Amino acid sequence: MSKPILFQINIEVNSGSTGRIAEQIGLVAMKSGFDSYITFARGYNQSQSKVIKLGNKFSILLHLLKTRFLGEHLNGSRYATLKLIHRLKTINPDIIHLHQMHGYYLNVPLLFTFLREFNKPVVWTLHDCWAFTGHCSYFTLVGCNKWKTECNSCPQSKKYPKSLFFDKSKSEFYQKDKLFNAIHNLTFVGVSDWVANLAKSSFLSKNKITSIANCIDLNLFNPKENTVNVIAKYGLDKNKKFLIASGTTWIKSKGLDDYILLSEMLPSNYQLILVGINESIAKNISSKIKCIKRTESQLELAELYSAADMLLCLSYQESFGLTPIEAMACGTPSIVYNNTALNEIVTDKTGIKVETGNLQAVVEAIELISKNGKEFYYKNCLQRANEMYDMNKNYLNYIELYNELLKSK
């Protein structure tokens, strides 16, 4: 008997947050008897699944220009999507699993029209809110609730995916509603209860919506006893207490301005470290902050987490928040803002939640964790990471969902 085939569609594979999640789901699926395929358009690291490249730099550029100048983010990458559809017909997967559908690499109407006709079970993991808005990936920072009824006159039309001249939020809102609700065997999975509950208040509510938390590989993220090399590599002062924050996108909504202000408020015995900063941003940041370029080495990232006294996540909107659980798995407590999905991750035994934007409260939380000592949180951090965020355990929920869909089909 042939193996059931899982086909995941994503913008990246084994790179970045969604790419690593797709890779991990593929690994768990293969251990559970599936054959696994994953697509990518950019952002690639070696994968144990079969990998399919979508488009190229030129097609991505054309799609980006179409978005910038015409506001048409849904309708680019026609040729790349036709090739994807051809591969889907050839491979004939049993389950199609969607991840990040935006990012200048897919023709959404073309793909979803095909998926409706193909009539295979589809799972769509909601890594953000883009699926049920007319434009943006997040709306909490600007306090917009138009997505509940009708997107129009978008306050973020010039934010990602940026449109310079045209606001197509109303037409794309209704286009998404029509396309996504036309697939009768589509299941949405929020990466947190927060994003799943938002989806239930949107036009997606006609579909099955559940939640499965993002997870990590505990074979990679675990306490590292030897952190001397990574401390020396980045010239960190071992006599200071390290406050680490990690990310791939450093903008206001991710708390960049708050980290800069916080660096001026910290006593001299603390070192604030930002991981994942590119040179153009780093050169405009205070010398009080240690900036480290993005690293694809998860081992090195785990060493940095292990060396840190605590992790900071001062983001204003997160559909999940991987960095606190990565640090947690290394025995390091976190301080997070008490908004969106971050509320679900950190407990009193694994860190502190503070009022969003209250930097004085952040300083007080830093002092409290410092006073308690890292060892006060250490065992609880490891226990919560093992119980809640182990990919080999929690991603079996996806396998259960796949088998349920296959059985019902």
C-alpha positions in Angstrom: 0.0 0.0 0.0 1.4 3.4 -1.0 2.1 6.1 1.5 -0.3 9.0 1.8 1.3 12.2 0.4 1.5 15.5 2.3 2.1 18.6 0.1 2.9 21.8 2.0 2.9 25.1 0.2 5.0 27.9 1.8 7.3 30.7 0.9 10.3 29.2 2.6 11.6 25.8 3.8 13.6 25.1 6.9 14.5 28.8 7.1 12.7 31.5 9.0 9.8 30.8 11.3 7.2 29.4 8.9 9.9 27.5 6.9 11.1 25.7 10.0 7.6 24.9 11.1 6.8 23.4 7.7 10.0 21.4 7.9 9.2 20.1 11.4 5.6 19.1 10.4 7.1 17.3 7.4 9.5 15.4 9.7 6.7 14.3 12.0 4.5 13.4 9.1 7.3 11.2 7.6 7.8 9.4 10.9 4.0 8.8 10.9 4.1 7.1 7.5 3.5 10.0 5.1 5.5 11.1 2.0 6.3 14.8 2.3 6.8 17.6 -0.2 7.4 21.3 0.6 7.5 24.3 -1.7 9.5 27.5 -1.4 10.0 30.7 -3.3 12.9 32.2 -1.2 14.5 31.2 2.1 15.9 27.8 1.8 18.0 25.4 3.9 18.5 21.7 3.3 15.3 19.8 3.9 14.5 16.1 4.6 11.3 16.5 2.6 11.1 16.6 -1.2 11.5 20.3 -2.1 9.9 22.2 -5.0 11.1 25.7 -6.0 8.4 28.2 -7.0 9.2 31.1 -9.4 12.5 33.0 -9.4 13.9 36.4 -8.4 12.4 38.0 -11.5 8.9 36.7 -11.0 9.0 37.8 -7.4 10.2 41.2 -8.4 7.4 41.6 -11.0 4.8 40.5 -8.4 6.3 43.1 -5.9 6.1 45.8 -8.6 2.5 44.9 -9.4 1.6 45.2 -5.7 3.5 48.5 -5.3 2.1 50.3 -8.4 -1.3 48.6 -8.9 -2.2 47.4 -5.5 -2.7 43.9 -7.0 -1.1 41.6 -4.4 -3.4 38.6 -5.0 -2.9 38.4 -8.7 0.8 38.2 -9.5 3.0 35.2 -10.2 0.7 33.6 -12.7 3.3 31.5 -14.5 4.9 30.2 -11.2 1.4 29.3 -9.9 0.5 27.4 -13.1 3.7 25.4 -12.7 2.7 24.7 -9.1 -0.7 23.5 -10.2 1.0 21.2 -12.8 3.1 19.7 -10.0 0.1 19.2 -7.8 -1.7 17.3 -10.6 1.3 15.2 -11.2 2.1 14.3 -7.6 -1.6 14.0 -6.7 -1.2 14.6 -2.9 -3.7 13.3 -0.4 -3.4 16.3 1.9 -2.5 19.9 0.9 -1.3 22.0 3.7 -1.0 25.8 3.2 1.2 28.1 5.2 2.1 31.7 4.3 0.1 32.6 1.1 1.4 36.1 0.8 4.8 37.4 -0.1 4.9 38.1 -3.8 5.1 34.4 -5.0 1.6 33.1 -5.6 -1.4 33.9 -7.7 -4.1 33.4 -5.1 -7.3 33.3 -7.3 -5.6 30.9 -9.7 -4.5 28.5 -6.9 -7.7 28.5 -4.9 -9.9 28.0 -8.0 -7.8 24.9 -8.7 -8.0 23.7 -5.1 -11.8 24.0 -5.3 -11.9 21.8 -8.4 -9.1 19.4 -7.2 -11.3 18.6 -4.2 -8.6 17.3 -1.9 -8.6 18.0 1.9 -6.8 21.3 2.5 -5.4 22.5 5.9 -4.4 26.1 6.2 -2.2 27.2 9.2 -2.9 30.8 10.1 0.5 32.3 11.0 -1.0 35.8 10.9 -4.3 37.5 10.1 -3.8 38.1 6.3 -6.3 35.4 5.3 -9.3 37.4 6.7 -8.3 41.0 6.0 -8.4 43.0 2.8 -4.8 43.9 3.0 -2.7 43.6 6.2 -1.2 40.8 8.2 -1.9 42.5 11.6 -4.3 45.2 12.6 -3.9 45.5 16.4 -1.2 48.2 16.4 -3.6 50.6 14.6 -6.7 49.3 16.4 -8.6 48.6 13.2 -11.7 46.3 13.2 -12.9 46.8 9.7 -12.0 43.1 8.9 -15.1 42.0 10.9 -17.5 43.6 8.4 -15.8 45.1 5.4 -12.3 46.3 4.8 -12.0 49.7 3.0 -9.9 52.8 3.2 -7.2 50.8 4.8 -5.1 52.7 7.3 -2.2 50.4 6.5 -2.3 50.4 2.7 1.2 51.7 2.5 2.4 49.0 4.9 3.3 45.5 3.9 2.2 44.4 1.3 2.8 48.1 0.4 0.7 49.7 -2.3 1.9 53.2 -3.2 -1.1 54.5 -5.1 -4.2 52.2 -4.9 -6.1 51.0 -2.0 -7.6 47.6 -3.1 -8.5 46.5 0.4 -12.3 46.4 -0.2 -12.1 44.4 -3.5 -9.5 42.0 -2.0 -11.5 41.6 1.1 -14.5 40.3 -0.9 -12.3 38.4 -3.3 -10.7 36.5 -0.3 -14.2 35.8 1.2 -15.4 34.3 -2.1 -12.3 32.3 -2.8 -11.6 30.9 0.6 -15.2 30.0 1.4 -15.6 28.1 -1.9 -13.5 25.2 -0.8 -15.7 22.8 1.1 -13.0 20.7 2.7 -10.8 23.5 4.1 -9.7 23.4 7.7 -8.1 26.5 9.3 -5.5 26.0 12.1 -4.5 29.0 14.2 -1.0 28.9 15.7 -2.6 30.3 18.9 -6.0 30.5 20.4 -5.8 34.3 19.8 -5.6 34.1 16.1 -8.0 31.2 15.9 -10.6 33.2 17.8 -10.1 36.2 15.5 -10.7 33.9 12.5 -13.9 32.7 14.1 -15.1 36.3 14.2 -14.3 36.8 10.5 -15.8 35.6 7.2 -13.8 32.4 7.7 -16.2 31.4 10.4 -18.2 29.2 8.0 -15.2 26.7 8.1 -13.8 24.4 10.7 -11.3 26.4 12.8 -9.1 24.9 15.4 -5.7 25.7 17.0 -2.4 23.9 17.2 0.5 25.8 18.9 3.8 26.2 17.1 6.5 24.0 18.4 10.3 23.6 18.3 12.9 20.9 18.1 14.0 20.2 21.6 17.0 18.3 20.3 18.3 21.7 19.1 16.8 24.0 21.7 18.0 22.8 25.1 20.3 24.2 27.8 23.9 24.5 26.5 26.5 24.3 29.3 29.4 25.6 27.2 28.6 29.1 26.1 32.2 30.4 26.3 32.7 30.3 22.6 29.6 32.2 21.6 30.3 34.8 24.3 33.8 35.3 22.9 32.7 35.3 19.3 30.4 38.3 19.8 32.6 40.1 22.3 30.1 40.0 25.1 31.1 41.1 28.6 30.7 38.0 30.8 30.6 40.2 33.9 27.2 41.7 32.8 23.8 40.2 32.8 22.6 39.5 29.3 19.1 40.5 28.1 18.5 39.0 24.7 15.9 39.6 22.1 15.7 37.8 18.8 13.9 38.3 15.5 14.0 38.6 11.7 12.0 41.8 11.2 13.0 44.8 13.3 10.3 47.4 13.0 8.2 49.5 15.4 5.5 46.8 15.8 8.2 44.3 16.8 9.3 46.7 19.5 12.5 48.2 18.0 11.8 51.7 19.3 11.1 50.3 22.8 14.4 48.4 22.9 16.3 51.5 22.0 14.5 53.5 24.7 15.0 50.7 27.2 18.8 50.6 26.6 18.9 54.2 28.0 17.0 53.1 31.1 19.1 50.0 32.1 21.7 50.0 34.8 25.3 49.6 33.6 25.5 45.9 34.8 23.0 44.8 32.0 23.8 44.2 28.3 20.9 44.3 25.9 21.5 42.1 22.9 19.4 42.1 19.7 19.8 39.1 17.4 18.9 39.2 13.7 19.6 42.9 13.1 20.8 43.9 9.6 23.7 46.4 9.1 21.5 49.3 7.9 19.5 49.2 11.1 22.4 48.4 13.4 24.4 51.4 12.4 21.7 53.7 13.6 21.3 52.0 17.0 22.9 53.2 20.2 26.2 51.6 21.1 24.6 50.5 24.4 22.9 47.8 22.4 24.9 44.8 21.1 23.7 44.0 17.6 24.2 40.5 16.2 23.4 39.6 12.6 20.8 37.0 11.7 22.1 33.5 12.2 20.6 30.4 10.5 22.5 28.3 13.1 19.9 27.2 15.6 22.7 25.7 17.7 24.3 29.1 18.0 20.9 30.7 18.8 20.4 28.1 21.6 23.8 28.9 23.0 22.9 32.6 23.1 19.6 31.9 24.8 21.5 29.7 27.3 24.0 32.4 28.0 21.3 35.0 28.6 19.8 35.7 32.0 16.4 36.5 30.4 14.7 37.0 27.0 12.7 40.1 26.1 9.8 40.1 23.6 8.5 43.6 23.4 6.3 43.0 20.4 3.0 44.8 19.9 1.4 42.0 17.9 2.3 38.3 17.7 0.2 35.5 16.3 2.3 33.2 18.4 5.9 34.2 19.4 8.5 31.5 18.9 11.4 33.3 20.7 10.0 33.0 24.2 9.6 29.2 23.8 13.0 28.8 22.3 14.5 30.6 25.3 12.2 28.6 27.6 13.5 25.3 26.2 17.0 26.5 27.1 15.9 27.2 30.7 15.8 31.0 30.2 12.8 33.0 31.5 11.1 35.7 29.4 9.6 39.2 29.8 6.8 39.8 27.3 4.1 42.3 26.6 0.7 41.1 27.6 -0.9 41.4 24.2 -2.2 39.1 21.4 -0.8 35.5 21.6 2.1 36.3 24.0 -0.5 36.1 26.8 -0.7 32.3 26.1 2.9 31.5 26.3 4.5 32.9 29.5 3.3 32.0 33.0 4.4 33.4 36.4 6.7 30.3 36.7 8.4 30.9 33.4 8.7 34.7 33.3 6.7 37.9 33.6 4.0 39.6 31.5 3.9 43.4 31.6 1.6 46.1 30.2 2.3 46.7 26.6 4.6 49.8 26.1 5.2 50.3 29.8 9.0 50.3 29.8 9.2 51.2 33.5 7.4 48.0 34.2 9.9 46.2 32.0 12.8 47.5 34.0 11.0 46.4 37.2 10.4 43.0 35.8 14.1 42.7 34.8 15.1 43.6 38.3 12.7 41.1 39.8 13.9 38.2 37.6 17.5 39.2 38.3 16.7 39.2 42.1 15.0 35.8 41.9 17.8 34.4 39.8 17.6 32.4 36.6 17.6 29.1 38.6 14.2 30.1 40.1 12.5 29.7 36.7 14.9 27.1 35.1 13.0 23.8 35.8 9.6 25.3 35.1 10.8 26.6 31.8 12.1 23.2 30.7 9.0 21.5 31.9 6.6 23.8 30.1 8.6 23.6 26.9 8.6 19.8 27.0 4.9 19.5 27.8 3.5 22.2 25.5 6.0 22.9 22.6 7.8 19.7 21.7 7.3 19.2 18.0 7.5 15.4 18.2 4.5 15.5 20.6 2.4 18.5 19.7 2.6 18.2 15.9 1.0 14.8 16.1 -2.2 16.8 16.4 -1.6 17.7 12.7 -1.2 14.0 11.9 -4.5 13.3 13.7 -6.2 16.0 11.7 -4.8 14.7 8.4 -6.0 11.1 9.2 -9.4 12.5 10.2 -9.7 14.3 6.9 -8.6 11.3 4.9 -11.1 9.1 6.7 -14.0 11.5 6.2 -13.0 11.9 2.5 
